[in-house]
Amino acid sequence: MSRVGKEPIIIPNGVEVKINGPLVFVKGPKGELSLTLDRGVTIIQKEQTLELLVAKPEDKKQRSLWGLFRRLVDNMVLGVTSGFSKQLEINGVGYKAVVAGSKLVLNVGYSHPVEYQIPQGITIQVEKNVITITGFDKQLVGQVAAEIRKVRPPEPYKGKGIKYTTEVIRRKVGKAAAAKSE
């Protein structure tokens, strides 16, 4: 049995769930999301809860899909009610970010500013050196954060670049410090 998969998903007030065969639609105050379930996974709606089932719970692949799709549907319900956010931190002299209309303009040490087109359903706020990405689709929020970080990943010597606020950069010793120790 999948411990994650067998837990019911509680549907909060204000969230509407429609099931059309393998398609699941979740609509809430923040937006609307949809998901296509795998063939082996079925979903049942009982009043204010959702339960996911698989044909063969003893099969390893179906058991893993059971937990996966339960978590995906739960993230959809959480996303349309409260939303998700990620924070990135910019480190470096002269490095900055500005939101200009529907674009994020990054000045991160290149000869030109890098413009990132903000996808629909995502809002980006910049305060000092922290970029906050919010949205109702967890996958899209993570994807946007990864794409922005990829513009200038943090380097291990001085720590310059764009990193997640919770990320710890392992620092390396430079050449000058290594030569002195000999």
C-alpha positions in Angstrom: 0.0 0.0 0.0 1.2 3.5 -0.8 1.1 5.6 2.4 0.8 8.8 0.4 -1.7 7.4 -2.1 -4.2 6.0 0.4 -4.7 9.4 2.2 -7.9 11.2 1.1 -7.7 14.7 -0.3 -9.9 17.2 1.5 -11.6 19.7 -0.8 -11.9 23.1 1.0 -14.8 25.5 0.5 -14.7 27.5 -2.7 -13.0 24.8 -4.7 -14.8 23.0 -7.4 -13.6 19.6 -8.7 -14.9 18.0 -11.9 -13.9 14.5 -12.9 -14.4 13.5 -16.6 -12.9 10.0 -17.0 -9.1 10.3 -16.6 -9.3 14.1 -16.7 -9.5 16.1 -13.4 -10.4 19.8 -13.3 -9.9 21.9 -10.2 -11.2 25.4 -10.0 -10.7 27.8 -7.1 -10.3 31.5 -6.2 -6.8 31.7 -7.6 -7.3 29.9 -11.0 -8.1 26.7 -12.7 -5.9 23.6 -13.3 -6.3 20.3 -15.1 -4.5 16.9 -15.0 -4.8 13.7 -17.0 -4.5 10.6 -14.8 -2.6 7.4 -15.8 -4.6 4.4 -17.0 -4.1 2.5 -13.8 -5.2 5.3 -11.5 -8.8 6.1 -10.8 -10.3 8.9 -8.7 -13.5 8.9 -6.7 -15.2 12.0 -5.3 -17.1 11.6 -2.0 -18.8 14.8 -0.7 -15.8 17.0 0.3 -13.0 14.4 -0.3 -11.2 12.8 -3.2 -9.8 9.3 -3.1 -7.4 7.8 -5.6 -7.3 4.0 -6.2 -5.2 1.7 -8.3 -6.1 -1.7 -9.8 -3.2 -3.6 -8.3 -1.7 -2.0 -5.1 0.9 -4.8 -4.8 2.4 -3.8 -8.2 5.4 -1.5 -7.6 4.8 0.7 -10.6 1.1 1.2 -9.9 1.9 1.9 -6.2 4.4 4.6 -7.1 1.9 6.2 -9.6 -0.7 6.1 -6.9 1.3 8.3 -4.6 2.5 10.5 -7.4 -1.0 11.3 -8.8 -2.4 11.8 -5.3 0.3 14.4 -4.6 -0.3 16.1 -8.0 -4.0 16.4 -7.3 -3.4 17.6 -3.8 -0.9 20.2 -5.1 -3.6 21.4 -7.6 -6.1 21.8 -4.7 -3.5 23.7 -2.6 -2.5 25.8 -5.6 -6.0 27.1 -6.4 -6.6 28.0 -2.8 -3.4 29.4 -1.3 -0.8 29.3 -4.2 2.9 28.6 -4.2 6.0 30.8 -4.1 9.8 30.5 -4.4 12.4 33.1 -3.6 15.7 33.8 -5.4 18.5 35.9 -4.1 20.9 37.9 -6.3 24.5 38.3 -5.0 27.1 40.4 -6.7 28.3 43.9 -7.0 26.0 45.8 -9.4 23.7 42.8 -9.9 20.1 43.8 -9.9 16.6 42.9 -11.2 13.7 45.0 -12.2 10.1 44.0 -13.3 9.2 46.1 -16.4 5.7 45.3 -17.6 5.5 41.6 -18.4 9.3 41.1 -18.4 11.9 40.6 -15.7 15.1 42.5 -16.6 18.3 41.1 -15.0 21.6 42.9 -14.9 23.9 40.2 -13.7 27.4 40.9 -15.0 26.9 40.4 -18.7 27.5 43.2 -21.3 23.8 43.5 -21.8 20.7 43.2 -19.6 18.9 39.8 -19.8 15.1 40.0 -20.4 12.9 37.1 -19.1 9.3 37.0 -20.4 7.0 36.3 -17.4 4.5 33.5 -18.2 0.8 33.9 -17.7 -0.3 32.9 -14.2 3.0 33.9 -12.6 3.7 37.1 -10.7 7.2 38.3 -9.9 8.1 40.9 -7.2 11.6 42.3 -6.6 12.7 43.8 -3.3 16.3 44.8 -3.0 18.2 41.6 -4.0 15.3 39.1 -3.5 13.1 37.9 -6.4 9.7 36.4 -5.2 7.9 34.2 -7.8 4.3 33.3 -7.0 1.6 31.4 -8.8 -1.1 28.7 -8.4 0.7 26.0 -10.5 3.5 24.4 -8.5 5.3 23.0 -11.5 5.2 26.3 -13.3 6.5 28.3 -10.3 9.4 25.9 -9.9 10.2 25.9 -13.7 10.3 29.8 -13.8 12.5 29.9 -10.7 14.9 27.3 -12.3 15.0 29.3 -15.6 15.8 32.6 -13.8 18.5 30.9 -11.7 20.0 29.4 -14.9 20.7 33.0 -16.3 23.6 33.3 -13.8 24.1 30.3 -11.5 26.1 31.0 -8.3 29.8 30.4 -8.6 31.7 28.7 -5.8 34.6 31.2 -5.3 32.9 34.5 -4.4 29.2 33.2 -4.4 28.2 35.7 -7.1 25.0 34.8 -9.1 21.4 33.9 -8.6 20.5 31.3 -6.0 17.5 30.1 -4.0 17.3 31.8 -0.6 17.4 28.4 1.1 20.3 27.1 -1.0 23.8 26.8 0.5 26.7 27.3 -1.8 29.8 25.3 -1.0 32.7 27.7 -1.2 36.1 26.8 -2.7 39.4 28.3 -1.8 41.0 30.4 -4.6 44.5 30.1 -6.1 46.1 32.7 -3.8 45.0 30.9 -0.6 46.1 27.6 -2.0 49.6 28.9 -2.9 50.2 30.3 0.6 49.5 27.0 2.3 52.4 25.2 0.5 
